[in-house]
Amino acid sequence: MNPSCATCPSLSAAWGNALPVPVGRMYRMSVRPRRVSARTSEPEEDDPVDETRRNFLKLVAVAGVIGAVGGGIGGALQYAGRPPTVGLSNYPSVQLQDVDGSLLTASKVMKEYNVTTPDALTFNYPLTNEPNLLINLAPPSGGSGGATHVKGGVGPSGSIVAFSGICQHLGCQVPSLAFYPPGTCPQSFGNQNFYIHCSCHGSTYDPTNGASNLTGPAVQPLPQVTLQWNSSDDSLWAVGMTGPTVLGHSNTLQGGTGVGSVSRLQQQSPVILCSFP
């Protein structure tokens, strides 16, 4: 290719009489098209972009969208950074159901579950994301051991208790947090060889004394569910909670959906790990 080729008007118009590249080497170069005036047959300069006009049109378009949405945006903005509170205003009275869906009675608990029951029994209260452990500390029929008439215990022998199933250390839940029946681990505390233990980091709680702390790293007891036993029909109800706030909630009543009028037991195998600080 001859850089001074007089028969190449397009090249000569674009670059003049000399190419700014070595001869024989191919390059890709961008050339903006130039419009030709219909009156003069001379190329016209590109029209400059009117940025002021473009921004004005954008503003008009955005204003139209805002006007169409109207109060919807204003309604959303009032909650920006302040989501609406979800939860309950007070503790409900919730009747407990057995794992099969039948109404749970103290007689059923005394017959089906006792201090040797290996499975974790849970029910949600007062919110659907707050599991609790139900424990009957009484010994099996005709047996010995266990405990009766404990703090917060209900039923004919005061042995049925319930505590939050969320560890007060870092929030590990059932089945990592579970009741360990007698003989589950070789460790014991005084004469007591049953307890609530968290396999995540080793926190241990005393179910006979309001789930007070036996070993750390947790420093607060588990919140205890206030149970109510109606001796007239033998029914069991959850009616409140005492102790600290359930971990992970700013308030035990806030941060989830209420369970409704009944709550059903669930049964699962615990994660057992005899590791204590």
N, C-alpha and C positions, 0 to 999 in steps of 0.2 A: 504494500500500500504506500503510495506516494503522498507524503504529508502536504505537498503543495499542489495536489491534483485540482486543476481548474474546472474539471468536469464533475466535481462532487459538490454541488451547491449546498446540500444539506450539511455536509461537514464544514464547508467553508463558512456557512452562516453561523454554525454553532461554535466553531473554535477559531475562526480566522484562517490565516495562511500557514499556521504551524501547529502541529499536534504536540501536546505536552507529555507525550509518551514515546519511548523508543520504537522505531520502526520494526515491524515484524512481531511485536508482542501484543496479544489480545487482552483488552480490558473491558469490564462492564462499567459503563458510566450512565448516570441518570441525567436525562435532559427533560426539563419540564416543557410540555407542548406550548406553543405560542399561537394565539388566535390571530387570524387575518381579518382585517377590516374589510367589509363588503364594499365600502366606498372607495378606499384607497389602495386595496390589495397589499397594504403594508401590515406587517405583524404588529399587534397591539401588546402593550405591557399588561401583565396580569393585574386584575383588580385587587387592590389591597383588601385584606380581611377586616371587616368592620367589627372589631371585638366588642365595642359598646353595644351595637345592635344585637349581636349574638347573645350577650349576657342579659340584655333586656328581655329577649324572647324566652330565655330559660327561666327568668324570674316570673314572667307571666304564666308559664306552664306550671311551675311549682305552686304559684298562688291559686291556680285553678283547681289543683288537686286538693290543696288544703281547704278551699271553699267547699268542694264536693263532700269531703269527709266531715267537715263541720265539727260538731261537738265531740266526735269520737276521739280525735287527737287530744283535745283538752281533757277528756275523761281519762285517757291513758296517762297523760303527763302528771296528773295529780297523784298517781301511784308510783312514779319514777323514784327508785331508791327506797320505797316504802311499801312493800307488798302487803296485801290485806292479810290480817291474822286468820289462821285456820285452826280450829280446835273447838273446845267446849268451854262454857262459862262456869260449870260446876260439875261435881262428880255424879254420874248417873247410878241408879240402882240397876244392876245387870244380873239376870239369873244365869247360873252356870249350867252347861249341858255336858253330858258324858261324851266320850269319843264316838259313840254310836248315834249321837244326836238326841238321845233321851235325856230328860231332865236329870241333873245330877243331885243326888241326895246324900246326906251324911252317912246313911246306912250303906249306900253303894260304895262310898269312899272307904269306909271301914272294912268292907268286905273285899273290894277289888284292889285296894292300894294300901301299903303300909311302909314302915321304915326300911324294909328290904326290897322294895320295888326298884328294879334297875333302870327302868325307862324314865326319860324326862317327860313330865306332863305339863303342858303349857296352855294358857288361854290369854287372849288379848284383852287388855283393860288399861285405862279408859279409852285409849285410842287403838286403832287397828295396827299401828306400828310400834306398840309397846307390849311385848310378850311378858308373861309372868309364869313363874314356876309354882305349881300346886303340889304340896307335899303333905302326906299323912305320916307323922312321926311316931304314931302308935306301933307297938310290936304286932306281929301277926297273931291271929287268934290262937290262944293257948301258948304263945311264946313269951319271951322276955326281951329286955333291952328297949331301945327307942326312948321316947319321952312323951309325957302327957301333961296337960295343963300348962302349956308353954305360953310365952308372951304373944298375944294376938291370936292364940289358937281357939278354934271353934269346934263344934260337934260334941257328941256325948262325953268324950274324954279330953276335950280341949287340945286336940293334937293336930288339927287340920290348919295349915298355914299357907300363905302365898307371898312370894316376893318377886320383885322385878327380875326378869330374865336377861337383863343387860348389865354387864359388869361395870362397877363404878370406877374402874381404872381407866381403860381406854375404849370401853363400849363393846367388848366381845359379847356375843349373844349365845343363847341356847342353840345348838347343843354343846358349844365350848364351855359355857357356864352351865353347871348341872349339879344336882344333888348326888352325893356319893354315899351310898348305903354303907352300913357297918362292914368292915373287911375289904372294901374296895381298894384301899391303899394301906400300907403298913403304918403310916403316920397317924397319930392320934393327938388330941389336945386335951390334956387332963385325962379324965375317964371317958371322954367322948370320942368315939371312932367313926362318927358320921358327920357330914358337913356339906356345905355348898362350896364348890371349888371351880375356879376358872383355869382351864388348861392353857390359855394364851400366855399368861404371865405369872400365874401362881397365886392370885388373890384367893383368900378363903374366908368364909362367913359362917357364923353360928346360927342355924335356923331355930334353935331353942330360945334365943335371946334377941329377937328382932333383926336377925342377920347382921349382928355386930361383927366387926373385923377380927379375924383370928390371925391371918398373915397378910402382909402387903403384897404388891405395892399399893393396892387400893387403901385409902385412908377414911372413906366414908362407908357406912353400912348400905346394904341394898334397900331401896324403898320397899315398904311392906304394904301389901294390899289389905285393906280392912274388909274382912269377911263377915258375913251375917248368916247365922243359922236360925231358920224359922222352925222351931220344934213342932209346931202344929202340923206342918206338912213335910217336915224333914228337908226342905229345900235349902240350897246354898246360894248366896248372892255376894257379888262384889259391890261395895257401896262407897269406897273411897281409898285413899292411899296416905300413908304417913311416912315421915323421914325425909331425906333429901330428894331433890328433883331427879327424875329419871334422866340418866346421862344422855346427852344429845338433844335435849329439849330445854328451852329457856324456862319452860313451865310444864309440869307434867300434863296439864290439860291442853297445852298448845303444841302445834307442829304436826298435826295429823287429823284423821277423820274419826269421829266417835264410833264405837263398836255397835251401837244399837241397843236393843233390849235384852239380847241373850248373847252369850259367848261360849263357844264350844271347845272342849278339851282336844288337844292334839298330842299324840304320843310319838316319841322319836328316841332313837338310841343316842346316848350322850357320847361325847369325845372324852375318853378317860386318859389322864396323864398325871401320874403321881410325882409331880414336880413342885416343890415348895421352896420359897426363898429361905 
